[in-house]
Amino acid sequence: MELQDVVWLGRDYVEIPGRTRRELAKELDLFDHLSYPDRFLALLGRLWDLGEDDFNVWGPHLGTLRSDIQRHVIRFPGDWSTEDLFEQLRAFEATHPRFGRFLEGLAAPETLPDEQAQRRFVELANRHLQPIGAQLRQEGETDGYPQFHLHKFGRGTARRPRNLIFATQGKPDIRFTSALDNDIEIAERADEILVYNHPVGKNGLLWSDLLSWWQETRSIKDTEKASHSLYDRMQASLPRESAGQKNLFWLYHNLYKGQLHDVPALLPEIWVHWDPKTVRERGERAMQNLRMDFLMLLPGNRRVVLEVDGMQHYTRDGGAVPDTAKKSSHLAR
């Protein structure tokens, strides 16, 4: 095991913090896995020392971890919780690669030859993995069953946004009420600007978070009424000439209308950079690409900017002639 850890730590792996492991263990019901006890024990035996190498002439010694698991997890499943099992295995303290292989093993057809049960476990695991920027992703099949591997999405950013300026209908007139604390306010035309100033949690910014903020700041008790008014206010910020943006905004909310509370908020007309001076005043040092079409804040502190570009970004002469140089310049920005 020590040699395995050394070798595995020298390869690419996903870091899974202790909190994520414990929260997963609290929610994980091993019922599906215990339907195949021999396969489940085989998985544990591949990753941890269960004491099965301690033999005498009459067979294995009693009191091994394997015998404890057989008794308290398999024969009498109410004795140990999943957390208790993880504690006994020392899974909470295991190296990241070992715990990652444990998750892959719990989802593997060798352990769980039941596709529906596999997908139930993967769905549960991914709810806990996504906030840290990871997921169990299907990659091919084994004996007709899906095979899952642990992947990381990317590092994201170590910082969480403090002020989200979005759904703007013009350039915001911003001033600091406290430069020490980075507290801002909109000095003029505040009704044309939305500023989300609640903390963004580990799950990113969900529609439900945005709706709660909207209800609180607008004193709207009726959730359905608040939802419609928030949608209308954000839609009103979309440029009249951009049919693509309007289509994307409408389509997203209609595709997910039955589960909006659980999906990331799609923030339109989001300010990424801000400069109090105009490009004409600032000159070459002016910040470019001040405002983006859409922003989504996903689990794992990942920020995704969506741009919906019309033909003016890659053609000239009113769309009559393709312009590859113009397109390249735009993509570079």
ABEGO torsion letter per residue (X at the ends): XAAAAAAAAABBBBBBBAAAAAAAAAABBAAAAAABAAAAAAAAAAABBAGAABBBAAEBBBGBAAAAAAAAAAABAAABBAAAAAAAAGAAABBAAAAAAAAAAAABAAABBBAAAAAAAAAAAAAAAAAAGBBBBBBEBBGGBBBBBBBBAEAEBABBBABBBBGBAEBBBBBBABAAAGBBBBABGAAABBBBABBBBAAEBBAAAAAAAAAAAAGBABAAAAAAAAAAAAAAABBAABAAAAAAAAAAAAAAAAAAAABBBBBBGBBABBBABBAAAAEAABBBGABBABBBBBBGGBBBBBBBBBAAAABBGGGABBBAAAAAAAAAX
